[in-house]
């Protein structure tokens, strides 16, 4: 298993990976439909989006966690 000190890094990596994989598919499909070069266009969009999303998730997730903790009603 992976050491817990890498939790934030692993979370950011996986969140960005899944998010960009699904969103790049959806946006590519909505913009182009299933054309002959769909897979190529999708994978191209995916890897470009991932390199943008990963640092954003890494730096924004702690803020979002604190915001959610603030907004959630305390028992």
C-alpha positions as CSV (number, residue, x, y, z in Angstrom):
1,X,0.0,0.0,0.0
2,X,1.0,3.6,-0.4
3,X,2.3,5.6,2.6
4,X,-0.4,8.0,4.0
5,X,1.9,11.0,3.6
6,X,1.1,10.8,-0.2
7,X,-2.6,10.9,0.4
8,X,-3.1,14.5,-1.0
9,X,-1.0,13.8,-4.0
10,X,-2.7,10.5,-4.8
11,X,-6.2,12.0,-4.2
12,X,-5.3,14.9,-6.6
13,X,-3.9,12.6,-9.2
14,X,-6.9,10.2,-9.2
15,X,-9.5,13.0,-9.0
16,X,-8.0,14.8,-11.9
17,X,-7.6,11.5,-13.8
18,X,-11.2,10.5,-13.5
19,X,-12.6,14.0,-13.9
20,X,-10.7,14.8,-17.1
21,X,-11.3,11.3,-18.5
22,X,-15.0,11.6,-18.2
23,X,-15.4,15.3,-19.0
24,X,-13.1,15.2,-22.0
25,X,-15.1,12.4,-23.4
26,X,-18.4,14.2,-22.8
27,X,-17.2,17.5,-24.2
28,X,-15.5,15.9,-27.2
29,X,-18.7,14.0,-28.0
30,X,-20.9,17.0,-27.6
31,X,-18.7,19.1,-29.8
32,X,-17.9,16.6,-32.5
33,X,-20.2,13.6,-32.2
34,X,-18.8,10.1,-33.0
35,X,-16.6,11.0,-36.0
36,X,-13.8,8.9,-37.5
37,X,-11.1,10.7,-35.4
38,X,-13.1,10.8,-32.2
39,X,-10.7,8.6,-30.1
40,X,-7.7,10.6,-31.2
41,X,-9.4,13.9,-30.5
42,X,-10.7,12.6,-27.1
43,X,-7.3,11.3,-26.0
44,X,-5.6,14.5,-27.1
45,X,-8.2,16.6,-25.1
46,X,-7.8,14.2,-22.1
47,X,-4.1,14.5,-21.7
48,X,-4.1,18.3,-22.2
49,X,-6.9,18.7,-19.6
50,X,-5.2,16.4,-17.2
51,X,-2.0,18.5,-17.0
52,X,-4.2,21.5,-16.3
53,X,-6.5,19.8,-13.8
54,X,-3.9,18.0,-11.7
55,X,-2.2,21.1,-10.2
56,X,-5.6,22.8,-9.9
57,X,-7.0,19.9,-7.8
58,X,-3.8,19.6,-5.8
59,X,-4.0,23.3,-4.7
60,X,-7.7,23.8,-4.6
61,X,-8.8,20.6,-2.8
62,X,-7.6,21.7,0.7
63,X,-9.6,25.0,0.3
64,X,-12.7,23.1,-0.8
65,X,-12.4,20.7,2.1
66,X,-12.3,23.6,4.5
67,X,-15.2,25.3,2.8
68,X,-17.3,22.2,3.0
69,X,-16.4,21.7,6.7
70,X,-17.5,25.3,7.3
71,X,-20.8,24.9,5.4
72,X,-21.8,21.6,7.0
73,X,-24.0,21.9,10.0
74,X,-22.4,20.9,13.2
75,X,-24.1,18.4,15.4
